[in-house]
Amino acid sequence: LNLKDNVNAYVTVTVRDKDGKIVSQTKFKSHSFVYNGLLGIYFEFTGNSVTVTNTNGSAHSGVTIMPISQIMMGSGTKTPSITDYNLTSPIPNGTGSGELSYQSIQITNPASSGDTGYYTITQQAINNSGAPITVTEVGLYASSVNTLVTHDLLPSAQTVPANGAITVTYTISVTT
């Protein structure tokens, strides 16, 4: 079974200024499901509980559900590896210096068009810190078990202006 050509994940990153005008947008193929992500897929296929590594590096055993509940953004530049359990430099939630105000995650129902099925996972973060914030990495999290599932470096740094916003969308698709 070769899934390489029919299972894909793409990331779209859109940065807007305080007036809602798009200042940059990029789309790239996600290459970085980490080992925790594989464990989540394994559980879904087998029903067997798994032991994942939490974002603090500790083991969390007996995991039987890993719903994606956040897209975390960060400022790290380390090349992702299969053993990553956290972003290199996560940007915390808040309105203080160096913080982004994460909004509710939106996950669409699966849909199909032609020979492709897909769904999207989208989250916006607003920069209320008073200064620009640069985002260089993103990742899907299952925060119910505090676990990183994907870790992607952006092709180029995206600077979110003060009072601006960044929206990250993962599109997961399968094609026959």
Summary of the structure (lengths in Angstrom):
residues: 176
radius of gyration: 16.3
end to end distance: 12.8
largest distance: 50.3
contacts: 530
relative contact order: 0.29
helix: 7%
strand: 49%
